[in-house]
Amino acid sequence: MEDTTAEWQEYTIPSKILQKVSKKEDCNKLDLPPLYHSVDPDALDALSTTCRIQFEYIGYKIIIENGKVTIEE
């Protein structure tokens, strides 16, 4: 029988970004513009552990390095 289990990841990089930006904006993350208007969310998860990624999202500089998300104004 084939094993079909998958590893559960509580927070993806895109969800971490939305969570941190919503705290800075003092709003619900569902009220933020879609992240995919600024960057490909699937690519963030794939690349976030192997390189440094930097982009702008609603006026914030988002930096992802070694799986850590930093938000700068």
N, CA, C and O atoms as a GROMACS GRO file, in nm:
protein
  292
    1MET      N    1   0.084  -0.118   0.000
    1MET     CA    2   0.000   0.000   0.000
    1MET      C    3   0.089   0.125   0.000
    1MET      O    4   0.186   0.133   0.075
    2GLU      N    5   0.054   0.220  -0.083
    2GLU     CA    6   0.132   0.343  -0.097
    2GLU      C    7   0.101   0.440   0.018
    2GLU      O    8  -0.014   0.457   0.056
    3ASP      N    9   0.206   0.502   0.072
    3ASP     CA   10   0.190   0.600   0.179
    3ASP      C   11   0.149   0.734   0.118
    3ASP      O   12   0.221   0.790   0.035
    4THR      N   13   0.035   0.785   0.158
    4THR     CA   14  -0.014   0.911   0.103
    4THR      C   15  -0.016   1.024   0.206
    4THR      O   16  -0.085   1.124   0.188
    5THR      N   17   0.060   1.007   0.312
    5THR     CA   18   0.064   1.113   0.414
    5THR      C   19   0.147   1.230   0.363
    5THR      O   20   0.238   1.214   0.281
    6ALA      N   21   0.115   1.346   0.413
    6ALA     CA   22   0.188   1.468   0.376
    6ALA      C   23   0.230   1.538   0.504
    6ALA      O   24   0.162   1.531   0.607
    7GLU      N   25   0.342   1.606   0.496
    7GLU     CA   26   0.389   1.681   0.611
    7GLU      C   27   0.307   1.809   0.624
    7GLU      O   28   0.292   1.884   0.528
    8TRP      N   29   0.253   1.832   0.743
    8TRP     CA   30   0.172   1.951   0.768
    8TRP      C   31   0.263   2.067   0.804
    8TRP      O   32   0.346   2.056   0.895
    9GLN      N   33   0.247   2.176   0.735
    9GLN     CA   34   0.324   2.296   0.765
    9GLN      C   35   0.225   2.400   0.817
    9GLN      O   36   0.137   2.446   0.743
   10GLU      N   37   0.240   2.438   0.944
   10GLU     CA   38   0.143   2.526   1.007
   10GLU      C   39   0.138   2.663   0.939
   10GLU      O   40   0.029   2.716   0.913
   11TYR      N   41   0.253   2.719   0.910
   11TYR     CA   42   0.257   2.850   0.847
   11TYR      C   43   0.343   2.845   0.722
   11TYR      O   44   0.458   2.801   0.726
   12THR      N   45   0.286   2.889   0.612
   12THR     CA   46   0.363   2.902   0.489
   12THR      C   47   0.426   3.041   0.489
   12THR      O   48   0.385   3.128   0.566
   13ILE      N   49   0.522   3.062   0.404
   13ILE     CA   50   0.585   3.193   0.393
   13ILE      C   51   0.480   3.299   0.357
   13ILE      O   52   0.478   3.405   0.421
   14PRO      N   53   0.394   3.276   0.257
   14PRO     CA   54   0.292   3.377   0.227
   14PRO      C   55   0.201   3.408   0.347
   14PRO      O   56   0.166   3.524   0.368
   15SER      N   57   0.164   3.308   0.424
   15SER     CA   58   0.077   3.336   0.539
   15SER      C   59   0.152   3.412   0.648
   15SER      O   60   0.092   3.495   0.717
   16LYS      N   61   0.282   3.386   0.663
   16LYS     CA   62   0.363   3.464   0.759
   16LYS      C   63   0.368   3.611   0.716
   16LYS      O   64   0.357   3.700   0.800
   17ILE      N   65   0.385   3.634   0.587
   17ILE     CA   66   0.391   3.771   0.536
   17ILE      C   67   0.260   3.843   0.564
   17ILE      O   68   0.260   3.954   0.618
   18LEU      N   69   0.148   3.780   0.529
   18LEU     CA   70   0.018   3.843   0.551
   18LEU      C   71  -0.009   3.867   0.698
   18LEU      O   72  -0.067   3.969   0.735
   19GLN      N   73   0.032   3.774   0.782
   19GLN     CA   74   0.012   3.789   0.926
   19GLN      C   75   0.090   3.910   0.979
   19GLN      O   76   0.036   3.991   1.055
   20LYS      N   77   0.216   3.922   0.939
   20LYS     CA   78   0.300   4.032   0.988
   20LYS      C   79   0.254   4.167   0.933
   20LYS      O   80   0.252   4.266   1.006
   21VAL      N   81   0.217   4.173   0.806
   21VAL     CA   82   0.171   4.299   0.747
   21VAL      C   83   0.037   4.339   0.809
   21VAL      O   84   0.015   4.458   0.835
   22SER      N   85  -0.052   4.245   0.833
   22SER     CA   86  -0.181   4.279   0.893
   22SER      C   87  -0.164   4.336   1.034
   22SER      O   88  -0.240   4.422   1.075
   23LYS      N   89  -0.063   4.288   1.107
   23LYS     CA   90  -0.035   4.346   1.239
   23LYS      C   91   0.012   4.490   1.225
   23LYS      O   92  -0.030   4.577   1.302
   24LYS      N   93   0.099   4.516   1.127
   24LYS     CA   94   0.148   4.653   1.107
   24LYS      C   95   0.035   4.746   1.061
   24LYS      O   96   0.031   4.863   1.098
   25GLU      N   97  -0.056   4.693   0.980
   25GLU     CA   98  -0.167   4.771   0.928
   25GLU      C   99  -0.286   4.775   1.024
   25GLU      O  100  -0.382   4.849   1.002
   26ASP      N  101  -0.280   4.696   1.131
   26ASP     CA  102  -0.388   4.685   1.229
   26ASP      C  103  -0.520   4.649   1.160
   26ASP      O  104  -0.622   4.716   1.176
   27CYS      N  105  -0.515   4.540   1.083
   27CYS     CA  106  -0.633   4.493   1.013
   27CYS      C  107  -0.630   4.341   1.004
   27CYS      O  108  -0.530   4.277   1.038
   28ASN      N  109  -0.739   4.284   0.959
   28ASN     CA  110  -0.747   4.140   0.935
   28ASN      C  111  -0.670   4.110   0.807
   28ASN      O  112  -0.677   4.186   0.711
   29LYS      N  113  -0.597   4.000   0.805
   29LYS     CA  114  -0.518   3.968   0.684
   29LYS      C  115  -0.607   3.946   0.562
   29LYS      O  116  -0.560   3.959   0.449
   30LEU      N  117  -0.734   3.913   0.583
   30LEU     CA  118  -0.826   3.896   0.470
   30LEU      C  119  -0.862   4.030   0.407
   30LEU      O  120  -0.913   4.034   0.295
   31ASP      N  121  -0.836   4.140   0.478
   31ASP     CA  122  -0.865   4.273   0.424
   31ASP      C  123  -0.750   4.328   0.339
   31ASP      O  124  -0.766   4.431   0.274
   32LEU      N  125  -0.637   4.260   0.338
   32LEU     CA  126  -0.522   4.304   0.259
   32LEU      C  127  -0.540   4.266   0.113
   32LEU      O  128  -0.610   4.170   0.082
   33PRO      N  129  -0.476   4.342   0.022
   33PRO     CA  130  -0.479   4.303  -0.120
   33PRO      C  131  -0.412   4.167  -0.138
   33PRO      O  132  -0.323   4.131  -0.061
   34PRO      N  133  -0.453   4.092  -0.240
   34PRO     CA  134  -0.391   3.962  -0.263
   34PRO      C  135  -0.240   3.973  -0.281
   34PRO      O  136  -0.191   4.061  -0.352
   35LEU      N  137  -0.168   3.885  -0.216
   35LEU     CA  138  -0.022   3.884  -0.224
   35LEU      C  139   0.025   3.857  -0.366
   35LEU      O  140   0.131   3.906  -0.407
   36TYR      N  141  -0.051   3.779  -0.442
   36TYR     CA  142  -0.009   3.743  -0.577
   36TYR      C  143  -0.006   3.862  -0.672
   36TYR      O  144   0.045   3.850  -0.784
   37HIS      N  145  -0.058   3.978  -0.631
   37HIS     CA  146  -0.044   4.099  -0.713
   37HIS      C  147   0.100   4.150  -0.710
   37HIS      O  148   0.141   4.226  -0.797
   38SER      N  149   0.177   4.108  -0.609
   38SER     CA  150   0.316   4.152  -0.595
   38SER      C  151   0.418   4.044  -0.625
   38SER      O  152   0.529   4.074  -0.671
   39VAL      N  153   0.382   3.918  -0.599
   39VAL     CA  154   0.479   3.809  -0.611
   39VAL      C  155   0.404   3.676  -0.623
   39VAL      O  156   0.288   3.667  -0.583
   40ASP      N  157   0.470   3.576  -0.678
   40ASP     CA  158   0.411   3.442  -0.688
   40ASP      C  159   0.425   3.370  -0.554
   40ASP      O  160   0.536   3.331  -0.518
   41PRO      N  161   0.315   3.352  -0.479
   41PRO     CA  162   0.323   3.288  -0.348
   41PRO      C  163   0.382   3.146  -0.350
   41PRO      O  164   0.452   3.107  -0.258
   42ASP      N  165   0.354   3.070  -0.455
   42ASP     CA  166   0.408   2.934  -0.464
   42ASP      C  167   0.561   2.938  -0.477
   42ASP      O  168   0.630   2.854  -0.420
   43ALA      N  169   0.611   3.035  -0.553
   43ALA     CA  170   0.756   3.048  -0.568
   43ALA      C  171   0.822   3.085  -0.436
   43ALA      O  172   0.934   3.041  -0.408
   44LEU      N  173   0.754   3.165  -0.354
   44LEU     CA  174   0.810   3.202  -0.223
   44LEU      C  175   0.837   3.079  -0.139
   44LEU      O  176   0.944   3.066  -0.080
   45ASP      N  177   0.740   2.989  -0.132
   45ASP     CA  178   0.759   2.868  -0.053
   45ASP      C  179   0.871   2.782  -0.109
   45ASP      O  180   0.947   2.722  -0.033
   46ALA      N  181   0.881   2.775  -0.240
   46ALA     CA  182   0.982   2.690  -0.302
   46ALA      C  183   1.123   2.746  -0.285
   46ALA      O  184   1.219   2.669  -0.270
   47LEU      N  185   1.138   2.878  -0.288
   47LEU     CA  186   1.270   2.940  -0.287
   47LEU      C  187   1.315   2.991  -0.151
   47LEU      O  188   1.433   3.020  -0.133
   48SER      N  189   1.225   3.004  -0.057
   48SER     CA  190   1.253   3.075   0.068
   48SER      C  191   1.364   3.014   0.153
   48SER      O  192   1.423   3.085   0.234
   49THR      N  193   1.392   2.888   0.138
   49THR     CA  194   1.497   2.827   0.221
   49THR      C  195   1.632   2.821   0.151
   49THR      O  196   1.732   2.786   0.212
   50THR      N  197   1.635   2.855   0.021
   50THR     CA  198   1.760   2.841  -0.054
   50THR      C  199   1.822   2.974  -0.097
   50THR      O  200   1.936   2.975  -0.142
   51CYS      N  201   1.750   3.084  -0.085
   51CYS     CA  202   1.804   3.211  -0.130
   51CYS      C  203   1.736   3.327  -0.057
   51CYS      O  204   1.642   3.308   0.019
   52ARG      N  205   1.786   3.446  -0.082
   52ARG     CA  206   1.727   3.567  -0.026
   52ARG      C  207   1.630   3.624  -0.129
   52ARG      O  208   1.663   3.637  -0.247
   53ILE      N  209   1.510   3.657  -0.084
   53ILE     CA  210   1.408   3.713  -0.170
   53ILE      C  211   1.367   3.848  -0.111
   53ILE      O  212   1.349   3.861   0.010
   54GLN      N  213   1.353   3.948  -0.198
   54GLN     CA  214   1.311   4.080  -0.152
   54GLN      C  215   1.213   4.137  -0.254
   54GLN      O  216   1.238   4.130  -0.375
   55PHE      N  217   1.102   4.193  -0.207
   55PHE     CA  218   1.004   4.255  -0.295
   55PHE      C  219   0.922   4.356  -0.215
   55PHE      O  220   0.929   4.359  -0.093
   56GLU      N  221   0.844   4.437  -0.286
   56GLU     CA  222   0.757   4.536  -0.222
   56GLU      C  223   0.613   4.484  -0.223
   56GLU      O  224   0.567   4.423  -0.319
   57TYR      N  225   0.545   4.511  -0.112
   57TYR     CA  226   0.403   4.475  -0.100
   57TYR      C  227   0.334   4.585  -0.021
   57TYR      O  228   0.368   4.608   0.095
   58ILE      N  229   0.240   4.652  -0.081
   58ILE     CA  230   0.164   4.765  -0.028
   58ILE      C  231   0.249   4.862   0.054
   58ILE      O  232   0.212   4.904   0.163
   59GLY      N  233   0.364   4.897  -0.002
   59GLY     CA  234   0.450   4.997   0.061
   59GLY      C  235   0.552   4.942   0.160
   59GLY      O  236   0.632   5.019   0.214
   60TYR      N  237   0.552   4.813   0.185
   60TYR     CA  238   0.648   4.752   0.276
   60TYR      C  239   0.753   4.676   0.195
   60TYR      O  240   0.724   4.620   0.090
   61LYS      N  241   0.876   4.676   0.246
   61LYS     CA  242   0.981   4.594   0.187
   61LYS      C  243   0.976   4.460   0.260
   61LYS      O  244   0.993   4.454   0.381
   62ILE      N  245   0.953   4.354   0.185
   62ILE     CA  246   0.946   4.219   0.240
   62ILE      C  247   1.078   4.150   0.208
   62ILE      O  248   1.120   4.145   0.092
   63ILE      N  249   1.142   4.097   0.310
   63ILE     CA  250   1.269   4.025   0.292
   63ILE      C  251   1.253   3.885   0.350
   63ILE      O  252   1.210   3.869   0.465
   64ILE      N  253   1.287   3.786   0.271
   64ILE     CA  254   1.280   3.647   0.315
   64ILE      C  255   1.419   3.588   0.298
   64ILE      O  256   1.475   3.588   0.189
   65GLU      N  257   1.473   3.537   0.407
   65GLU     CA  258   1.606   3.478   0.403
   65GLU      C  259   1.611   3.362   0.502
   65GLU      O  260   1.578   3.378   0.620
   66ASN      N  261   1.652   3.246   0.452
   66ASN     CA  262   1.659   3.125   0.536
   66ASN      C  263   1.526   3.094   0.605
   66ASN      O  264   1.524   3.048   0.719
   67GLY      N  265   1.415   3.120   0.535
   67GLY     CA  266   1.283   3.092   0.590
   67GLY      C  267   1.231   3.196   0.687
   67GLY      O  268   1.119   3.183   0.737
   68LYS      N  269   1.310   3.300   0.716
   68LYS     CA  270   1.269   3.406   0.809
   68LYS      C  271   1.214   3.524   0.730
   68LYS      O  272   1.273   3.568   0.631
   69VAL      N  273   1.099   3.575   0.775
   69VAL     CA  274   1.034   3.688   0.708
   69VAL      C  275   1.059   3.815   0.788
   69VAL      O  276   1.034   3.820   0.909
   70THR      N  277   1.109   3.919   0.720
   70THR     CA  278   1.130   4.050   0.781
   70THR      C  279   1.049   4.152   0.702
   70THR      O  280   1.051   4.151   0.578
   71ILE      N  281   0.979   4.240   0.773
   71ILE     CA  282   0.900   4.344   0.710
   71ILE      C  283   0.962   4.478   0.748
   71ILE      O  284   0.978   4.508   0.866
   72GLU      N  285   0.997   4.559   0.647
   72GLU     CA  286   1.052   4.693   0.672
   72GLU      C  287   0.961   4.797   0.610
   72GLU      O  288   0.899   4.774   0.506
   73GLU      N  289   0.954   4.912   0.676
   73GLU     CA  290   0.872   5.022   0.622
   73GLU      C  291   0.954   5.110   0.534
   73GLU      O  292   0.902   5.208   0.479
   0.00000   0.00000   0.00000
